[in-house]
Amino acid sequence: EKEASEDEEIYDKMACWCETNDKEKTKSIADAQSRIADLTTKIEEHTAASARLGAEITNLEKEVAGNQASLDQATAIRQKQLAEFNSEEKDMLESVSALKAAIVVLSKHHGGSLLQDKKKDQHEGTRLLGVANTLRYQMRKHARLFVGVLSPSERRALDAFIQAPEDYFDATYKQSYAPQSGQIFGILKQMKATFEENLSVAQKEELENQKAYTELKAAKEAEIAAGQAQLDTKQQDLASTDQKLAQSKQDIEDTRNTLSAEEQFLLMLKEKCSMTDNEWAERQKTRQQEMEAVSKALEVISGDDAHDLFTKTFNPSLLQ
């Protein structure tokens, strides 16, 4: 009975240990399975978010690059426009200046003013020849500019002056200015006015082009800045999402390893505890049988028949 009591005490401790660990491991396994399910959902969400952000980043990069390309193209066009305007403006100003000088030369004679001597007359003839050369150069360089501006008769008069400017003086150099000078003087003024008008138009167009470019540049730079800001945010989000995805994958791998270890431990625990229960039951059965046998033996020994037999067979002399 003492042995049975000690054995039962040990068994109770073992049974308590089995029950406690079984509950703990069962709960741990359930928690791990639940965590794996949650992590699987997170991995799917992070994977989808990563793909979405990647596509959005690609589109934003294309958008920013497109806006930058448009700005670069507009800048190149603007630089070309400005270079062409500067060249055209310079040419127009030079032409206006040359025509002003020519007008000054002719204005000294327009209206019949006289020269004082032959030497001055020759000098004025040289200056008049310079006027003719100026007109020749301008007519060749800006022929299209004067289409529809000069009448056929004005063109003929201008050609005649260019070919022989000296004919506008008399043959004996008496400084009498030819009547045609008035027509040439008017043509020069008309040509100068044409250049000035075209210069004014070109300058206005330049201001409009500059304004349009400035507005376009501001708009494109705003679009580029906004797109770049979105791109920076998306890239940060993608980096964060990919980091979370990698962490979730590591967590689910660790959790699966933990789950596998817990399941193996629980399986071993159940086998060991089941074996302990079986061994305890077997010992209980054997001990019960032994106790029953001893009880029966005691009954036999303690009975009247056993006492009578003992009395009959007992020889006191044997004790001596």
ROFISE-989943 format. One record per residue (C-alpha): residue number from 1; x, y, z; residue in three letters. Coordinates in steps of 0.1 Angstrom, whole numbers, plus 5000, padded with zeros to 4 digits. Example, Ala and Ser with C-alpha at 12.3 -4.5 7.8 and 13.67 -1.06 7.14 Angstrom:
+------+------+------+------+--------+
| guro |    x |    y |    z | kolkol |
+------+------+------+------+--------+
|    1 | 5123 | 4955 | 5078 |    ALA |
|    2 | 5137 | 4989 | 5071 |    SER |
+------+------+------+------+--------+
This chain:
+------+------+------+------+--------+
| guro |    x |    y |    z | kolkol |
+------+------+------+------+--------+
|    1 | 5000 | 5000 | 5000 |    GLU |
|    2 | 5029 | 5023 | 5007 |    LYS |
|    3 | 5044 | 5015 | 4974 |    GLU |
|    4 | 5011 | 5022 | 4957 |    ALA |
|    5 | 5008 | 5055 | 4975 |    SER |
|    6 | 5042 | 5066 | 4964 |    GLU |
|    7 | 5036 | 5054 | 4928 |    ASP |
|    8 | 5003 | 5073 | 4927 |    GLU |
|    9 | 5020 | 5105 | 4939 |    GLU |
|   10 | 5046 | 5103 | 4911 |    ILE |
|   11 | 5019 | 5095 | 4886 |    TYR |
|   12 | 4998 | 5125 | 4897 |    ASP |
|   13 | 5028 | 5148 | 4892 |    LYS |
|   14 | 5034 | 5133 | 4857 |    MET |
|   15 | 4998 | 5136 | 4848 |    ALA |
|   16 | 4998 | 5172 | 4859 |    CYS |
|   17 | 5029 | 5179 | 4838 |    TRP |
|   18 | 5013 | 5162 | 4808 |    CYS |
|   19 | 4981 | 5181 | 4811 |    GLU |
|   20 | 4998 | 5215 | 4816 |    THR |
|   21 | 5022 | 5210 | 4786 |    ASN |
|   22 | 4994 | 5196 | 4764 |    ASP |
|   23 | 4973 | 5227 | 4770 |    LYS |
|   24 | 5003 | 5251 | 4765 |    GLU |
|   25 | 5014 | 5234 | 4733 |    LYS |
|   26 | 4979 | 5231 | 4719 |    THR |
|   27 | 4974 | 5269 | 4725 |    LYS |
|   28 | 5008 | 5277 | 4711 |    SER |
|   29 | 5001 | 5257 | 4679 |    ILE |
|   30 | 4967 | 5274 | 4675 |    ALA |
|   31 | 4984 | 5308 | 4680 |    ASP |
|   32 | 5010 | 5299 | 4654 |    ALA |
|   33 | 4984 | 5288 | 4629 |    GLN |
|   34 | 4965 | 5320 | 4634 |    SER |
|   35 | 4996 | 5340 | 4630 |    ARG |
|   36 | 5005 | 5322 | 4598 |    ILE |
|   37 | 4971 | 5330 | 4585 |    ALA |
|   38 | 4975 | 5367 | 4594 |    ASP |
|   39 | 5010 | 5368 | 4579 |    LEU |
|   40 | 4997 | 5351 | 4547 |    THR |
|   41 | 4971 | 5378 | 4543 |    THR |
|   42 | 4997 | 5405 | 4550 |    LYS |
|   43 | 5021 | 5390 | 4524 |    ILE |
|   44 | 4993 | 5390 | 4498 |    GLU |
|   45 | 4984 | 5426 | 4507 |    GLU |
|   46 | 5021 | 5438 | 4506 |    HIS |
|   47 | 5028 | 5419 | 4474 |    THR |
|   48 | 4998 | 5436 | 4457 |    ALA |
|   49 | 5007 | 5470 | 4471 |    ALA |
|   50 | 5043 | 5466 | 4459 |    SER |
|   51 | 5031 | 5457 | 4424 |    ALA |
|   52 | 5007 | 5486 | 4424 |    ARG |
|   53 | 5033 | 5511 | 4436 |    LEU |
|   54 | 5058 | 5498 | 4411 |    GLY |
|   55 | 5034 | 5504 | 4383 |    ALA |
|   56 | 5025 | 5539 | 4396 |    GLU |
|   57 | 5062 | 5548 | 4399 |    ILE |
|   58 | 5068 | 5536 | 4363 |    THR |
|   59 | 5039 | 5558 | 4351 |    ASN |
|   60 | 5051 | 5588 | 4372 |    LEU |
|   61 | 5087 | 5584 | 4359 |    GLU |
|   62 | 5073 | 5584 | 4323 |    LYS |
|   63 | 5051 | 5615 | 4331 |    GLU |
|   64 | 5080 | 5634 | 4347 |    VAL |
|   65 | 5104 | 5625 | 4319 |    ALA |
|   66 | 5077 | 5635 | 4293 |    GLY |
|   67 | 5072 | 5669 | 4309 |    ASN |
|   68 | 5110 | 5674 | 4312 |    GLN |
|   69 | 5114 | 5665 | 4275 |    ALA |
|   70 | 5086 | 5689 | 4266 |    SER |
|   71 | 5103 | 5717 | 4286 |    LEU |
|   72 | 5137 | 5709 | 4270 |    ASP |
|   73 | 5121 | 5710 | 4236 |    GLN |
|   74 | 5103 | 5743 | 4243 |    ALA |
|   75 | 5136 | 5757 | 4257 |    THR |
|   76 | 5155 | 5747 | 4226 |    ALA |
|   77 | 5128 | 5762 | 4204 |    ILE |
|   78 | 5128 | 5794 | 4225 |    ARG |
|   79 | 5166 | 5796 | 4223 |    GLN |
|   80 | 5164 | 5793 | 4185 |    LYS |
|   81 | 5136 | 5819 | 4183 |    GLN |
|   82 | 5156 | 5843 | 4205 |    LEU |
|   83 | 5188 | 5838 | 4184 |    ALA |
|   84 | 5168 | 5844 | 4152 |    GLU |
|   85 | 5151 | 5875 | 4167 |    PHE |
|   86 | 5185 | 5889 | 4178 |    ASN |
|   87 | 5199 | 5884 | 4144 |    SER |
|   88 | 5168 | 5899 | 4127 |    GLU |
|   89 | 5167 | 5928 | 4151 |    GLU |
|   90 | 5203 | 5936 | 4145 |    LYS |
|   91 | 5198 | 5934 | 4108 |    ASP |
|   92 | 5167 | 5956 | 4109 |    MET |
|   93 | 5184 | 5982 | 4131 |    LEU |
|   94 | 5214 | 5983 | 4108 |    GLU |
|   95 | 5191 | 5987 | 4078 |    SER |
|   96 | 5171 | 6015 | 4095 |    VAL |
|   97 | 5204 | 6032 | 4104 |    SER |
|   98 | 5217 | 6029 | 4069 |    ALA |
|   99 | 5185 | 6043 | 4054 |    LEU |
|  100 | 5185 | 6072 | 4079 |    LYS |
|  101 | 5220 | 6081 | 4067 |    ALA |
|  102 | 5209 | 6079 | 4031 |    ALA |
|  103 | 5179 | 6101 | 4038 |    ILE |
|  104 | 5202 | 6126 | 4055 |    VAL |
|  105 | 5224 | 6127 | 4024 |    VAL |
|  106 | 5195 | 6132 | 4000 |    LEU |
|  107 | 5177 | 6156 | 4023 |    SER |
|  108 | 5206 | 6181 | 4018 |    LYS |
|  109 | 5197 | 6183 | 3982 |    HIS |
|  110 | 5160 | 6176 | 3983 |    HIS |
|  111 | 5142 | 6209 | 3976 |    GLY |
|  112 | 5169 | 6224 | 3954 |    GLY |
|  113 | 5196 | 6233 | 3979 |    SER |
|  114 | 5228 | 6243 | 3961 |    LEU |
|  115 | 5265 | 6234 | 3967 |    LEU |
|  116 | 5291 | 6261 | 3969 |    GLN |
|  117 | 5319 | 6246 | 3948 |    ASP |
|  118 | 5330 | 6218 | 3926 |    LYS |
|  119 | 5350 | 6201 | 3953 |    LYS |
|  120 | 5320 | 6198 | 3976 |    LYS |
|  121 | 5299 | 6187 | 3946 |    ASP |
|  122 | 5323 | 6158 | 3940 |    GLN |
|  123 | 5321 | 6149 | 3977 |    HIS |
|  124 | 5284 | 6149 | 3976 |    GLU |
|  125 | 5285 | 6127 | 3945 |    GLY |
|  126 | 5306 | 6102 | 3964 |    THR |
|  127 | 5281 | 6102 | 3992 |    ARG |
|  128 | 5253 | 6098 | 3967 |    LEU |
|  129 | 5271 | 6068 | 3953 |    LEU |
|  130 | 5271 | 6054 | 3989 |    GLY |
|  131 | 5234 | 6059 | 3990 |    VAL |
|  132 | 5230 | 6039 | 3958 |    ALA |
|  133 | 5251 | 6011 | 3972 |    ASN |
|  134 | 5230 | 6010 | 4004 |    THR |
|  135 | 5198 | 6007 | 3984 |    LEU |
|  136 | 5213 | 5980 | 3962 |    ARG |
|  137 | 5223 | 5960 | 3992 |    TYR |
|  138 | 5190 | 5964 | 4010 |    GLN |
|  139 | 5170 | 5955 | 3979 |    MET |
|  140 | 5190 | 5924 | 3973 |    ARG |
|  141 | 5189 | 5912 | 4009 |    LYS |
|  142 | 5153 | 5921 | 4017 |    HIS |
|  143 | 5137 | 5917 | 3983 |    ALA |
|  144 | 5107 | 5898 | 3997 |    ARG |
|  145 | 5101 | 5924 | 4023 |    LEU |
|  146 | 5093 | 5950 | 3996 |    PHE |
|  147 | 5071 | 5929 | 3975 |    VAL |
|  148 | 5038 | 5947 | 3974 |    GLY |
|  149 | 5053 | 5977 | 3992 |    VAL |
|  150 | 5069 | 5995 | 3962 |    LEU |
|  151 | 5049 | 6001 | 3930 |    SER |
|  152 | 5064 | 5991 | 3897 |    PRO |
|  153 | 5072 | 6027 | 3888 |    SER |
|  154 | 5089 | 6031 | 3922 |    GLU |
|  155 | 5109 | 6000 | 3915 |    ARG |
|  156 | 5120 | 6013 | 3881 |    ARG |
|  157 | 5130 | 6047 | 3895 |    ALA |
|  158 | 5149 | 6030 | 3923 |    LEU |
|  159 | 5167 | 6007 | 3898 |    ASP |
|  160 | 5176 | 6037 | 3877 |    ALA |
|  161 | 5190 | 6055 | 3907 |    PHE |
|  162 | 5210 | 6025 | 3918 |    ILE |
|  163 | 5224 | 6020 | 3883 |    GLN |
|  164 | 5234 | 6057 | 3877 |    ALA |
|  165 | 5231 | 6079 | 3908 |    PRO |
|  166 | 5253 | 6105 | 3891 |    GLU |
|  167 | 5225 | 6112 | 3866 |    ASP |
|  168 | 5207 | 6130 | 3894 |    TYR |
|  169 | 5233 | 6159 | 3889 |    PHE |
|  170 | 5236 | 6178 | 3857 |    ASP |
|  171 | 5265 | 6170 | 3834 |    ALA |
|  172 | 5284 | 6203 | 3842 |    THR |
|  173 | 5283 | 6199 | 3880 |    TYR |
|  174 | 5263 | 6231 | 3885 |    LYS |
|  175 | 5247 | 6214 | 3915 |    GLN |
|  176 | 5212 | 6215 | 3902 |    SER |
|  177 | 5195 | 6185 | 3917 |    TYR |
|  178 | 5174 | 6164 | 3894 |    ALA |
|  179 | 5136 | 6165 | 3898 |    PRO |
|  180 | 5137 | 6127 | 3903 |    GLN |
|  181 | 5154 | 6131 | 3937 |    SER |
|  182 | 5121 | 6138 | 3953 |    GLY |
|  183 | 5108 | 6104 | 3942 |    GLN |
|  184 | 5139 | 6087 | 3955 |    ILE |
|  185 | 5137 | 6106 | 3987 |    PHE |
|  186 | 5101 | 6094 | 3992 |    GLY |
|  187 | 5111 | 6058 | 3984 |    ILE |
|  188 | 5138 | 6059 | 4010 |    LEU |
|  189 | 5114 | 6071 | 4036 |    LYS |
|  190 | 5089 | 6044 | 4026 |    GLN |
|  191 | 5116 | 6017 | 4029 |    MET |
|  192 | 5127 | 6030 | 4063 |    LYS |
|  193 | 5091 | 6030 | 4075 |    ALA |
|  194 | 5087 | 5994 | 4063 |    THR |
|  195 | 5118 | 5983 | 4082 |    PHE |
|  196 | 5107 | 6001 | 4113 |    GLU |
|  197 | 5072 | 5986 | 4111 |    GLU |
|  198 | 5087 | 5951 | 4106 |    ASN |
|  199 | 5111 | 5958 | 4135 |    LEU |
|  200 | 5081 | 5968 | 4157 |    SER |
|  201 | 5062 | 5937 | 4147 |    VAL |
|  202 | 5092 | 5914 | 4154 |    ALA |
|  203 | 5097 | 5930 | 4188 |    GLN |
|  204 | 5061 | 5925 | 4197 |    LYS |
|  205 | 5063 | 5889 | 4186 |    GLU |
|  206 | 5094 | 5885 | 4206 |    GLU |
|  207 | 5077 | 5898 | 4237 |    LEU |
|  208 | 5047 | 5874 | 4231 |    GLU |
|  209 | 5070 | 5845 | 4225 |    ASN |
|  210 | 5089 | 5852 | 4257 |    GLN |
|  211 | 5057 | 5855 | 4276 |    LYS |
|  212 | 5044 | 5823 | 4262 |    ALA |
|  213 | 5076 | 5805 | 4270 |    TYR |
|  214 | 5077 | 5819 | 4305 |    THR |
|  215 | 5042 | 5807 | 4312 |    GLU |
|  216 | 5049 | 5773 | 4296 |    LEU |
|  217 | 5081 | 5769 | 4316 |    LYS |
|  218 | 5063 | 5778 | 4348 |    ALA |
|  219 | 5035 | 5753 | 4341 |    ALA |
|  220 | 5059 | 5725 | 4331 |    LYS |
|  221 | 5082 | 5731 | 4361 |    GLU |
|  222 | 5051 | 5730 | 4384 |    ALA |
|  223 | 5040 | 5697 | 4368 |    GLU |
|  224 | 5075 | 5683 | 4370 |    ILE |
|  225 | 5078 | 5693 | 4407 |    ALA |
|  226 | 5044 | 5678 | 4415 |    ALA |
|  227 | 5052 | 5646 | 4397 |    GLY |
|  228 | 5086 | 5644 | 4413 |    GLN |
|  229 | 5070 | 5649 | 4448 |    ALA |
|  230 | 5045 | 5621 | 4441 |    GLN |
|  231 | 5073 | 5600 | 4427 |    LEU |
|  232 | 5094 | 5605 | 4459 |    ASP |
|  233 | 5064 | 5596 | 4481 |    THR |
|  234 | 5056 | 5565 | 4460 |    LYS |
|  235 | 5093 | 5554 | 4462 |    GLN |
|  236 | 5093 | 5558 | 4499 |    GLN |
|  237 | 5060 | 5539 | 4502 |    ASP |
|  238 | 5074 | 5511 | 4480 |    LEU |
|  239 | 5106 | 5509 | 4500 |    ALA |
|  240 | 5085 | 5506 | 4532 |    SER |
|  241 | 5061 | 5481 | 4517 |    THR |
|  242 | 5090 | 5459 | 4504 |    ASP |
|  243 | 5106 | 5460 | 4538 |    GLN |
|  244 | 5073 | 5450 | 4554 |    LYS |
|  245 | 5069 | 5422 | 4528 |    LEU |
|  246 | 5104 | 5409 | 4535 |    ALA |
|  247 | 5098 | 5410 | 4573 |    GLN |
|  248 | 5064 | 5392 | 4569 |    SER |
|  249 | 5081 | 5365 | 4548 |    LYS |
|  250 | 5108 | 5361 | 4574 |    GLN |
|  251 | 5082 | 5360 | 4602 |    ASP |
|  252 | 5060 | 5334 | 4585 |    ILE |
|  253 | 5091 | 5312 | 4579 |    GLU |
|  254 | 5101 | 5315 | 4616 |    ASP |
|  255 | 5065 | 5309 | 4627 |    THR |
|  256 | 5062 | 5278 | 4605 |    ARG |
|  257 | 5095 | 5265 | 4620 |    ASN |
|  258 | 5082 | 5272 | 4655 |    THR |
|  259 | 5049 | 5255 | 4646 |    LEU |
|  260 | 5066 | 5224 | 4633 |    SER |
|  261 | 5087 | 5222 | 4665 |    ALA |
|  262 | 5056 | 5226 | 4687 |    GLU |
|  263 | 5037 | 5200 | 4668 |    GLU |
|  264 | 5065 | 5175 | 4671 |    GLN |
|  265 | 5069 | 5182 | 4708 |    PHE |
|  266 | 5031 | 5178 | 4713 |    LEU |
|  267 | 5031 | 5145 | 4694 |    LEU |
|  268 | 5060 | 5132 | 4715 |    MET |
|  269 | 5042 | 5145 | 4747 |    LEU |
|  270 | 5010 | 5127 | 4738 |    LYS |
|  271 | 5029 | 5095 | 4731 |    GLU |
|  272 | 5049 | 5097 | 4763 |    LYS |
|  273 | 5019 | 5106 | 4784 |    CYS |
|  274 | 4998 | 5079 | 4768 |    SER |
|  275 | 5025 | 5054 | 4776 |    MET |
|  276 | 5027 | 5066 | 4811 |    THR |
|  277 | 4989 | 5063 | 4815 |    ASP |
|  278 | 4990 | 5027 | 4801 |    ASN |
|  279 | 5019 | 5018 | 4824 |    GLU |
|  280 | 5001 | 5033 | 4854 |    TRP |
|  281 | 4969 | 5014 | 4845 |    ALA |
|  282 | 4989 | 4982 | 4841 |    GLU |
|  283 | 5006 | 4987 | 4875 |    ARG |
|  284 | 4973 | 4995 | 4891 |    GLN |
|  285 | 4958 | 4963 | 4877 |    LYS |
|  286 | 4988 | 4941 | 4888 |    THR |
|  287 | 4989 | 4957 | 4922 |    ARG |
|  288 | 4952 | 4951 | 4927 |    GLN |
|  289 | 4956 | 4915 | 4917 |    GLN |
|  290 | 4985 | 4912 | 4942 |    GLU |
|  291 | 4965 | 4928 | 4969 |    MET |
|  292 | 4935 | 4905 | 4963 |    GLU |
|  293 | 4958 | 4875 | 4964 |    ALA |
|  294 | 4974 | 4886 | 4997 |    VAL |
|  295 | 4939 | 4892 | 5011 |    SER |
|  296 | 4928 | 4857 | 5002 |    LYS |
|  297 | 4959 | 4842 | 5016 |    ALA |
|  298 | 4954 | 4860 | 5049 |    LEU |
|  299 | 4918 | 4848 | 5050 |    GLU |
|  300 | 4930 | 4812 | 5045 |    VAL |
|  301 | 4956 | 4815 | 5072 |    ILE |
|  302 | 4933 | 4832 | 5097 |    SER |
|  303 | 4905 | 4806 | 5093 |    GLY |
|  304 | 4895 | 4779 | 5118 |    ASP |
|  305 | 4906 | 4751 | 5095 |    ASP |
|  306 | 4940 | 4766 | 5092 |    ALA |
|  307 | 4942 | 4769 | 5130 |    HIS |
|  308 | 4932 | 4733 | 5136 |    ASP |
|  309 | 4957 | 4721 | 5111 |    LEU |
|  310 | 4984 | 4742 | 5127 |    PHE |
|  311 | 4975 | 4728 | 5162 |    THR |
|  312 | 4976 | 4692 | 5151 |    LYS |
|  313 | 5008 | 4695 | 5132 |    THR |
|  314 | 5026 | 4717 | 5157 |    PHE |
|  315 | 5052 | 4698 | 5178 |    ASN |
|  316 | 5064 | 4718 | 5209 |    PRO |
|  317 | 5095 | 4696 | 5211 |    SER |
|  318 | 5108 | 4711 | 5179 |    LEU |
|  319 | 5110 | 4744 | 5196 |    LEU |
|  320 | 5134 | 4729 | 5222 |    GLN |
+------+------+------+------+--------+
